[in-house]
Amino acid sequence: MDKRVLSFEINDRKYLLFTLDLSLVLLAAFIYCLGIEPGLNLSQMIKQYYTYFISITLLWSFFSYVFDLYNLENINNFYSTVKYLFIAATLTVISYVFIPWFTPPLPSRLLIFLFYFNLLASLTIWRYAYSRLLDRPLFLKRILIVGSGWSSNALIDVFANGDIFNYHLGYKIVGVIDEDNANTLYKGVRIINGTSNLAKLAKRLKIDEIIVDESSHKENNAESLRALTNCRKRGIAVTALPDFYENITGRVLVHNTARDFSLAFPYNRNQFRTAYLFFSRTLDVMFGIAGVTVCAFFIPFVYLANLIGSKGPLFYSQERVGLYGKTFKITKFRSMVVDAEKNGAAWAQKNDNRITKVGKILRRSRIDELPQAWSVLKGDMSLIGPRPERPVFVEQLKKEIPFYDTRHLAKPGITGWAQAIYKYGSNSEDALMKVQYDLYYLKNRSIMMDVKVLLKTISVVVRFKGM
């Protein structure tokens, strides 16, 4: 059998996981309904009670996404997978059993237990089989990088973890072609010093996809074009490295020495810009009203907690840089000691001793962000967008990171793609990583992208993954 039929890239693996997960969930639901009404066959069950199956599909889709069951980076950690599988399955069953009208009537406790057991056991067995099977060479997509520069090194860094490669992503980097590189290896990847026949080499190495590192090419000549065309004719996919990098990481490939603005500039690709802006502002207003209401509810509890744990003001305000570089004031629940910056502005650090015990809870749950709902209502901020930074850090980062100012082309947000994916920034390296995520968001802004950010944010909050 042709190997390309069996190789699974990232999206293929996520679809496979979700499809099999959902199939097992629906099977458990069918058996559960069959226990309630044993006389019905499959077609009768679907026709008469299709709302039952729609309900459990929506419930599982929501809880499985919130608990990050399709994040391939977590697949190899079977303990973590089982833990969140258990939570997602439990919440799905509880919601399914107790939602009236759209789910079956409550049967015996034994039948509910069997439903839960079937669901959890089948999903656990399937996930174990996946973790043991899909990392085998037969299912890996073999890629060859043409050209060696900082871009190709950055791509290899995504896959390399010391001497161990993250094959759960579905790829195996077979080699890197570079005529000028005297090295033979980079983090375990073979450096091939040029070739006269790229198509022949790709066939011999059983390459599925060629990744072209344009940052290493001083000129694009006709010979290179012909070589890549021949590879395409032989059925080998050819992809630009920046596009490949964005697809597997969810961030734009920029570097603190890069000067190619085309990689980072967020050209307007949204054909429904008016509809998107209307959706975004409607969402902001709805969140602003709800957020101010919820914030008012939390005020007495946060005040009492701070009174006991760290006396001082309930709120604190800071100047931040917003849309088009204009500054504005944000207000948050205070999470640090009163004189946190007596020695000047400083990055928040992991295990920062300036953060109070109450503040740690506020930050991990993101409750400290709630007062910013007022800024969203006023229009200074949006619910979703790059996090606003302080002017002193903006000036510093603009000097260190190319394209940093590009993130100010959108309103800052309470949450964003970088906040949902990456940790709190504590230095300029973290800031560079966050810029990569922010630029990816700006290049791909859409209603579906915003929904994705919201679901990721819910995942961070319910799993207490904030700082």
C-alpha positions in Angstrom: 0.0 0.0 0.0 1.2 3.5 -0.8 2.7 5.0 2.3 1.1 8.4 1.6 -2.3 6.8 2.2 -1.3 5.9 5.8 0.5 9.0 6.8 -1.5 11.4 9.0 -0.6 15.0 9.4 -1.8 17.2 12.3 -5.3 18.0 11.1 -5.8 14.4 10.0 -4.9 13.2 13.5 -7.3 15.7 15.1 -10.2 14.7 12.8 -9.4 11.0 13.5 -9.4 11.6 17.2 -12.6 13.6 17.2 -14.4 11.2 14.7 -13.6 8.1 16.7 -14.3 9.8 20.0 -17.7 11.0 18.8 -18.6 7.6 17.3 -17.9 5.9 20.7 -20.0 8.6 22.5 -22.9 8.1 20.1 -22.6 4.3 20.4 -22.8 4.6 24.2 -25.8 6.9 23.9 -27.5 4.5 21.5 -27.1 1.6 24.0 -28.3 3.9 26.8 -31.5 4.8 24.8 -31.9 1.1 23.8 -31.9 0.2 27.5 -34.8 2.7 28.0 -36.8 1.6 24.9 -35.5 -1.9 23.9 -38.0 -2.4 21.1 -36.5 0.3 18.7 -33.9 -0.3 16.0 -31.3 2.2 14.9 -33.3 3.9 12.2 -36.4 4.2 14.5 -34.2 5.5 17.3 -32.6 8.2 15.1 -36.0 9.2 13.5 -37.9 9.4 16.7 -35.2 10.7 19.1 -32.6 12.6 16.9 -32.6 15.4 19.4 -31.0 13.0 21.9 -28.0 12.4 19.6 -27.7 16.1 18.6 -27.6 17.0 22.3 -24.8 14.5 23.2 -22.8 15.5 20.1 -22.9 19.2 21.2 -22.1 18.4 24.8 -19.2 16.1 24.0 -17.8 18.6 21.4 -17.9 21.4 24.0 -16.4 19.5 27.0 -13.8 17.7 24.9 -12.6 20.9 23.4 -12.6 22.8 26.7 -10.5 20.1 28.4 -8.0 20.1 25.5 -8.5 16.5 24.4 -7.4 17.3 20.8 -4.2 19.1 21.7 -1.6 16.7 20.2 1.1 17.9 22.5 -0.7 16.2 25.4 -1.3 12.9 23.6 1.9 11.2 24.8 1.1 12.1 28.4 -1.4 9.3 28.9 -2.1 10.2 32.6 -3.0 13.7 31.6 -5.2 12.4 28.8 -7.1 10.0 31.0 -7.6 12.7 33.7 -9.2 15.1 31.3 -11.0 12.3 29.5 -12.5 11.4 32.8 -13.6 15.0 33.6 -15.0 15.5 30.1 -16.9 12.2 30.1 -18.3 12.8 33.6 -19.6 16.3 32.7 -21.0 15.0 29.4 -22.9 12.3 31.2 -24.2 14.5 34.0 -25.3 17.2 31.6 -26.9 14.6 29.2 -28.8 12.8 32.0 -30.2 15.9 33.7 -31.1 18.2 30.7 -34.8 17.9 30.3 -36.7 17.6 26.9 -33.6 17.2 24.7 -32.3 14.0 26.4 -33.9 10.7 27.4 -36.0 10.4 30.5 -34.2 9.4 33.7 -34.1 5.5 33.9 -32.6 3.3 36.7 -29.3 4.2 38.3 -27.8 1.0 37.0 -28.5 2.0 33.4 -27.0 5.4 34.0 -23.9 3.8 35.5 -23.6 1.4 32.5 -23.9 4.4 30.1 -21.1 6.2 32.0 -18.9 3.0 32.1 -19.4 2.2 28.4 -18.5 5.8 27.5 -15.4 6.1 29.7 -14.0 2.6 29.1 -14.4 2.7 25.3 -12.8 6.2 25.1 -9.9 5.2 27.4 -9.1 2.0 25.4 -9.3 3.9 22.1 -7.0 6.7 23.3 -4.5 4.2 24.6 -4.5 2.4 21.3 -4.0 5.7 19.5 -1.1 6.7 21.7 0.6 3.4 21.1 0.0 3.1 17.4 0.1 6.5 15.6 3.6 7.4 16.5 5.0 4.5 14.5 7.0 5.3 11.3 4.3 3.9 9.0 2.0 6.7 10.0 4.5 9.6 10.0 4.6 12.0 7.1 8.3 12.3 5.9 9.4 15.8 5.1 12.5 17.3 3.6 13.6 20.9 4.1 15.2 22.7 1.2 17.5 25.5 2.5 19.0 26.0 5.9 18.6 29.3 7.8 17.1 30.5 11.0 13.6 29.6 9.7 14.4 26.0 9.1 16.2 25.8 12.5 13.1 27.3 14.1 10.9 24.6 12.5 13.2 21.8 13.7 13.1 23.3 17.2 9.3 22.8 17.1 9.8 19.1 16.6 13.0 18.6 18.6 12.8 18.0 22.4 16.4 17.3 23.3 17.3 14.1 21.5 13.7 13.1 21.3 11.4 14.1 18.5 7.7 15.0 18.9 6.4 12.4 16.5 2.9 12.9 17.9 2.7 15.9 15.5 2.7 13.4 12.7 5.9 14.4 10.9 9.4 13.1 10.6 12.1 15.5 9.3 14.3 13.3 7.2 16.9 15.9 6.3 17.8 19.5 5.4 19.4 20.4 2.1 22.1 23.1 2.4 25.1 23.5 0.1 26.9 26.0 2.4 26.5 24.3 5.7 29.6 22.5 6.9 27.7 20.7 9.7 26.3 17.2 9.3 23.6 17.4 12.0 21.3 19.9 13.6 19.5 18.5 16.7 19.5 15.1 15.2 18.4 16.1 11.7 20.8 15.2 8.9 22.3 18.1 6.8 22.6 17.1 3.2 25.2 19.2 1.3 23.4 19.8 -1.9 22.0 17.5 -4.7 21.9 17.6 -8.4 18.5 15.9 -8.7 16.1 16.8 -6.0 13.2 14.7 -7.3 15.5 11.6 -7.4 16.7 12.2 -3.8 13.1 12.8 -2.6 12.1 9.5 -4.1 15.0 7.6 -2.6 14.2 9.1 0.9 10.5 8.4 0.4 9.6 12.0 1.0 5.9 13.0 1.3 6.4 16.7 1.5 9.1 19.3 0.7 9.3 22.4 2.8 11.1 25.3 1.1 13.0 27.7 3.4 12.9 30.9 1.4 14.9 32.8 4.0 18.0 31.0 3.0 17.7 31.6 -0.7 19.5 34.7 -2.0 17.7 34.4 -5.4 14.9 32.2 -6.9 16.4 30.8 -10.1 14.8 28.8 -12.9 16.7 25.7 -11.9 15.2 25.6 -8.4 11.7 26.1 -9.9 12.2 23.2 -12.3 13.4 20.9 -9.5 10.4 21.7 -7.3 8.1 21.4 -10.3 9.5 17.9 -11.0 8.8 16.9 -7.4 5.2 18.1 -7.7 4.8 16.1 -10.9 5.8 13.0 -8.9 3.1 13.6 -6.3 5.3 15.2 -3.6 3.7 18.2 -1.9 5.7 21.4 -1.9 5.0 24.0 0.9 6.6 27.3 1.8 8.1 27.0 5.3 6.3 30.0 6.8 2.9 28.5 5.8 3.9 25.1 7.2 5.1 26.7 10.4 1.9 28.6 10.9 -0.2 25.5 10.3 1.5 23.4 12.9 2.1 26.0 15.6 -0.7 28.6 15.3 1.8 31.5 15.2 3.7 33.5 12.6 7.3 32.8 12.0 9.1 36.1 12.8 12.5 36.5 14.5 14.2 39.4 16.2 16.6 39.7 13.3 14.0 39.2 10.5 13.0 42.1 8.2 10.5 40.4 5.8 7.3 42.4 6.6 5.2 40.2 4.2 5.5 37.4 6.8 3.9 39.5 9.5 1.7 42.2 8.0 -2.0 41.3 8.5 -3.4 41.8 5.1 -7.2 42.0 5.1 -8.3 38.5 4.0 -11.8 38.8 5.5 -14.4 39.2 2.7 -17.1 39.8 5.3 -15.3 42.6 7.2 -18.5 44.6 7.9 -20.3 41.5 9.2 -17.2 40.6 11.3 -16.9 44.0 12.9 -20.6 44.0 13.7 -20.3 40.6 15.3 -17.2 41.7 17.3 -18.8 44.9 18.6 -22.1 43.0 19.5 -20.1 40.4 21.4 -18.2 43.2 23.1 -21.3 45.0 24.3 -22.9 41.7 25.5 -19.8 40.8 27.3 -19.3 44.3 28.7 -22.8 44.3 30.3 -22.5 40.7 31.6 -18.9 41.4 32.8 -19.8 44.5 34.7 -22.6 42.6 36.4 -20.4 39.6 37.3 -17.7 42.0 38.5 -20.1 43.7 40.9 -21.0 40.3 42.3 -17.4 39.5 43.0 -16.5 42.8 44.5 -17.5 42.0 48.2 -15.7 38.6 48.1 -12.5 40.0 46.6 -12.6 42.9 49.0 -12.9 40.6 52.1 -10.3 38.2 50.8 -7.8 41.1 50.3 -8.8 42.6 53.7 -7.6 39.3 55.3 -4.7 38.4 53.0 -3.3 41.8 51.8 -4.7 45.1 52.9 -4.8 47.8 50.3 -6.9 49.1 47.4 -9.4 46.8 45.8 -8.5 47.9 42.3 -5.5 49.2 40.6 -5.2 51.2 37.3 -2.4 51.3 34.8 -1.8 53.0 31.5 -1.7 50.7 28.5 -1.1 51.1 24.8 -4.2 50.4 22.6 -5.5 50.8 19.1 -3.1 52.7 16.8 -0.7 53.3 19.7 -3.1 55.4 21.7 -2.8 55.1 25.5 -5.7 54.4 27.8 -6.3 53.3 31.4 -7.2 49.8 32.4 -8.6 48.7 35.8 -8.1 45.3 37.4 -8.6 43.7 40.7 -5.3 44.1 42.6 -3.4 40.9 42.7 0.0 42.2 43.9 1.2 43.7 47.1 0.7 47.5 47.4 4.3 48.6 46.7 4.9 46.0 44.0 6.8 48.4 41.8 8.6 50.6 44.2 11.8 49.8 42.3 10.3 50.5 38.9 8.3 48.6 36.3 9.2 44.9 36.0 7.9 41.9 34.2 5.7 39.5 36.1 7.6 36.3 36.8 6.7 32.7 37.5 6.2 32.3 41.3 6.5 36.1 41.5 6.7 36.9 45.2 4.9 40.2 44.6 1.7 38.3 43.9 -0.5 37.8 46.9 -2.0 34.5 47.8 -5.4 35.9 46.9 -3.9 37.3 43.7 -2.7 33.9 42.6 -6.3 32.6 42.7 -7.5 35.7 40.9 -4.9 35.4 38.2 -5.3 31.6 37.7 -9.1 32.0 37.4 -8.7 35.2 35.4 -11.2 36.9 37.8 -8.7 39.8 38.1 -9.5 40.7 34.5 -13.3 41.3 35.2 -13.1 45.1 35.9 -11.8 45.5 32.3 -15.4 44.8 31.1 -16.0 48.5 31.6 -13.1 49.3 29.2 -14.8 47.0 26.7 -18.1 48.8 27.0 -16.4 52.1 26.5 -14.7 50.9 23.4 -11.1 51.2 24.5 -10.8 47.4 24.4 -12.4 44.4 22.8 -13.2 41.0 24.4 -10.7 39.4 22.0 -7.5 40.9 20.7 -3.8 41.3 21.6 -3.2 42.0 25.3 -2.4 45.7 25.9 1.1 46.3 27.2 2.5 49.2 29.2 4.1 52.1 27.3 7.5 51.5 29.0 7.6 47.9 27.8 6.2 48.8 24.3 9.0 51.2 23.7 11.6 48.6 24.8 10.0 45.8 22.7 9.6 47.9 19.6 13.4 48.3 19.6 14.0 44.6 20.1 11.3 42.9 18.0 10.5 43.8 14.4 6.8 44.2 13.6 5.9 44.6 17.3 3.9 47.7 16.5 1.8 45.7 14.1 -0.2 44.3 17.0 -1.6 47.7 17.6 -3.6 47.6 14.3 -6.4 45.9 16.3 -8.1 46.8 19.6 -6.4 45.2 22.6 -8.4 42.4 24.2 -9.2 41.0 27.6 -8.3 37.6 26.1 -6.5 36.7 22.9 -4.9 33.9 21.0 -1.6 34.4 22.7 -3.2 34.5 26.2 -5.2 31.3 25.5 -2.1 29.4 24.1 0.9 30.8 25.9 1.9 31.6 29.4 2.3 35.1 31.0 5.2 36.9 29.5 8.2 37.5 31.9 10.9 38.7 29.4 11.5 39.8 25.9 11.8 36.2 24.6 8.2 35.5 25.9 7.1 38.8 24.3 8.5 37.6 20.9 6.6 34.4 21.2 3.4 36.3 22.1 3.9 38.6 19.1 4.1 35.5 16.9 0.7 34.4 18.2 -0.8 37.9 18.0 0.3 38.3 14.4 -1.2 34.9 13.6 -4.5 36.1 15.1 -4.4 39.3 13.2 -3.8 37.5 9.9 -6.6 35.1 10.5 -9.3 37.2 12.3 -12.7 35.9 11.7 -15.9 34.9 13.6 -14.7 31.3 13.8 -11.3 32.4 15.0 -12.9 34.4 17.8 -15.0 31.4 18.8 -11.9 29.3 18.9 -10.2 31.9 21.2 -13.2 32.0 23.5 -13.3 28.2 23.8 -9.5 28.1 24.5 -10.0 30.8 27.1 -12.7 28.8 28.8 -10.3 25.8 28.8 -7.6 27.9 30.5 -10.1 29.2 33.2 -11.8 25.9 34.1 -8.4 24.1 34.2 -6.8 26.9 36.3 -4.0 27.3 33.7 -3.6 31.0 34.2 -0.5 32.3 35.9 
